[in-house]
Amino acid sequence: MDVATIEAPPIERTRYTTSDLALTALAPVSWGTTYVVTATLLPPDRPLLAATLRALPAGLVLLAMTRRLPRGSWWWKATVLGMLNFGAFFPLLFFAAYRLPGGVAATIGSVQPLVVALLSMLILRSTPARAVLYAAVAGTGGVALLTLTAQARLDPLGIAAMLLATSLMGGAIVLTKKWGQPESPLVMTGWQLTIGGLVLAPFTLAVEGLPSAFTVQNLLGFAYLGIIGTALAYALWFRGIDRLAPTSVSLLGLTNPLVATLGGLVVLGQTLTGWQIAGFAIALGALVAGQTLSRKSA
């Protein structure tokens, strides 16, 4: 007598490894060095130029390497994600950086886990664990203690730009989780960087133009931001979005201001007050606790 064999349905992956967290964290770690690189290597007061040269060359290189183009609905989906992640996010980020102290910008950016949690409930119908949300709030408080000073100026346009940039990137995280990724992270990164850079290029030429010459330091700065801080960083970031919970991914963004602070200490010779040291400890503790709680809830 033949025995019918019933195949078990595939088990959806809900847990992730420490290496997934570590590799994804390398992206915001590299972004945390952007402030030092911008302050020491890039031409001053050129946010559109910085955004374009950070996105377009890296995108074209990745396209040439992978030789893959979007198909079907992924033409418009890649366009939406490319604008959210790069075409709109980069210029808003640099605009805010020129109008706000780094501490104010970092504090506003640290609310992204809360933005992602809200969008996850609206779009993915997924509610993060309450303890994870508490960790996100604590992380924002820690970053505020670490980066805000009594002399911080609160420029309304800069605050609006940073809030919008943070919300756009949070929306991109959630939409990427909803739509999935039909190709490898390198391919997805190439599509989005190229689209965002092509949209930015004509605005850069019309508004800022090109400098008369680039110094060796300028070229090194743009090369570092394009290769390490963009092409490789976003490939790891998109890989992490595919493997981790949305709130878990956004919580890793807390490493950005932590690394930026360490960069200021080591490279720019800055010092920390007692309150800033406490803020650093709170933000780091919130990051570890949030990842641990997120992993348990999975």
N, C-alpha and C positions, 0 to 999 in steps of 0.2 A: 504494500500500500504506500502510495506516494504521500509524503508529508509536505503540505504547503508551507512555503517559507515567506514570512512577512518581514519586509525590511523596516527597521525602526526609522522614524523620521530623523533627519539630521538635527543634532543638538546645536542650538544657537550659542555662540560664544558669549558668555557674560562676565568672565573673569579675565584679568589681564596680568601680565608679569611685571616684575620690578624693572626689567629691561625696557618694557614699553614705556613706563613712566620716565625712566632715565633718558631714553632717546628723545622723547617728546619734550622733556624739560630743556634739552640742549637748545631748542628754538628760542624760548624767552630768555635763556641765559645769554645767547648771542645778541639778542635785541637789547639786553641791558648794557652792552658795550657801545650802543649807538651814540649815546650822549657824549662819551669821551671822544669817539672818533669824529663826530660832527664838530665838537668844540676845538679839536686840535688839528684836523686834517682837511676838512671840507671848506669850500669857499663860503663866506658869510652871507646871510640874508638871501639865499636862493632856494626856497622850499620846493618850488616846482621842478627846478633843475635836479635837486637832490632826489626827489621822488621819481622822476623819469629815469635818471641814470641808475637808480637802484633797481628799477623794475624791468625796463625794456631790454638792455643787453643780456641780463641773466635769463629772461624769457626766451629770447632768440637763440641763445646757446643751448638751452634745454630742448627747444623745438628741433634744432639741428641734431642733437644727440639722440633723441627718442624717435623722431620722424613719424609722429602720430598726430593726427588732427581729430577734432571732435566729429561725432557722427550723430545724425538725427537731432533729437531734442537737446543733445549736449552742446550744440552751438549756442543756444540761448541760455542754457544753464551755466555754461562756462563763462559767458559774458556777464551774467548776473554776479557770479562768484568773483570774477576778475575785477569787477567794479567795486564790490563790497570790500574785498581784501586789499586791493591795490589802487585801482583807478580813482577811488574816492577816499579810501582810508589813508594812503600815504600823504597826499597834499594836506588833508585835514590835520594829520599828526604833526607834520612839519610846521604848519601854520600855528597850531597851538604851542609847539615848542618855542617858536620865536616870540610869542606874546605872553607866555606864562613861565614862571619859575619851574624848574624841573620837579620840585616837590609837589606843586599843585597838579601838574600834569600826571605825575605818577599816582597821586591819590585818586584822581578822577578815573584813571585807567584801571585801578585796582577794583572798581565796582563791577567789572565785567562778569565775574562769576554770578552775581545777582541778576544781571541783564540776561545772561544765558539761561539761568534757572527760570526766569519769567517766560522767555521765548520758548523754552522747552515745554513748559506747561501749555502754552498757547498753540504751538505748532506740532510738537511730538506727542502731546498728551502724556507727558512724563513728569512726575513730581519728584524732585530730589529729596533725599532724607533731610529732615529738619536739622539734624546735627551738622550736616554738610553746609546748610545755609548759615548756621551759626558760625561755623568756621570761616565762611566767606566774609561775614560781617566783621569778625575779629581780625581777619587779614587786612581788610580795608582800614580798620582802626590802627593796626600796627604800622601800616604804610604811612598813614597820616602822621603818626608820632615821629616816624623815621624821617620824613621828607619835608613836612611843613615847618615853616619858621614864622616868627612874628612879623618879619619884613615881607612876607609873601604878598605880592600884589594880585588881586583877583580881577583880571581883565574879562569882562562879560563875553566878548567875542571869542577869546581864547578858551574860556570854559565851555561855551556852546560847541565850539569845534571839537574839543576833546571828548565831550559827552557823545556827540554824533559819531566820531571816529570809533569810540569804544562800543557803541551800539551796533554800528555797521559790522565790525569784526565779530561781535557776538552773534549777530544774525547770520553771518557766513558760517560760523561753527555749526549752528543748528541746522541750516539748510544743507550743508555738506553731510551731516548725519542723516537727514531725511532722504536726500537723493542718493546717497551712496557714492561710490567712486568706481566708474567703469574701467579705469586704467590705473597704472601704478602712480604712487605719489609724485614721482619725477615728471611724468606726463601731465598730470593735473596741475602741477606747479607751473610747468612751461606754458600751458594754455592760458592760465589766469594772469601770469606775469606779462605775457605778450599782449594780451587784450588790454590790460590796465595801462601798460606802457605806451601802446599805440594811441590810446585815448588821451593820455597826458602830453604826448610829444607836441602836437600843434599848439596847445595852450602854453606850454613852456616857451616855445619859440615866439609866440605872439606877445606874451606878457613879460618874460624875463630875458629872452634871448640867450645866446651863449657867451661865456666870458671870452675875453681876448686871448687868453692862454690858460692852460692847466699846469700847475706845478707838479713835481714828482709826488709831493705829499697829497695833493688833491687826487691824483690817479691811484695812489695806494689806498686812500680812504674809500673811494668809489669801488675799487676792486674788492676790498674787504667786505663792504656792505653788500655788494652785488653777489659775491660768491658765497661767503660764509653767512652773512646776516640775512640773506634773501633766498638764493637758490637752494642751498643745503638746509637752511633753517626751516623754510616753508615746506620742503619735501618731508622733513621729519614731523612738522606740525600737522600736515594733512594725514600722514601715516598714523599719528596719534589720535586724530579725530575719528579715524576709521575703527580704531581698536578700543578707545576709552569712552567713558560716559562724558557727555558734553560739559557738565559742571566740573568733572575731574580735570578735563583739558584746560578749562578756563582758570581753575585754581592754580595751575602751574604758571600762569602769568604773573603770580606774585614773585617769582624768581627774578623778574625783570627789574623792579626797583631795588631788590636786594643786591643784585649784581652791579647795577648802576652805582649804588652807594659804595660798594667795595672798590669799584673802578675809580670813583672820586677820591677814596682814601689812598689808593696805591699810586695812581697816575697824577692826580691833581693836587695831592697833598692836603686834602680836606680832613677835618676832624669831626668826631661825634660827641654830642652832649650825652648826659645820663638819660634824658628822655628819649633821645634817638636810639641809644643802645637798647632801651626797653622796647621801643617800637620794632626794632630789628628782631628781637627775640620773640615778640608777639606774632609778627608776620611769619617768621620761620616756623613757629609752633603751629600757627593756623594752617600753613601749607601742609605740614606733615600730618596733622590731625585730620584735615579735610580729605587728603588722599587715603588715609587709613579707613576713615568712616565710609568714604565713597566705595572703597574696595569691598568692605564688609557688606554694604547695602546691595552690592551687585550679586 
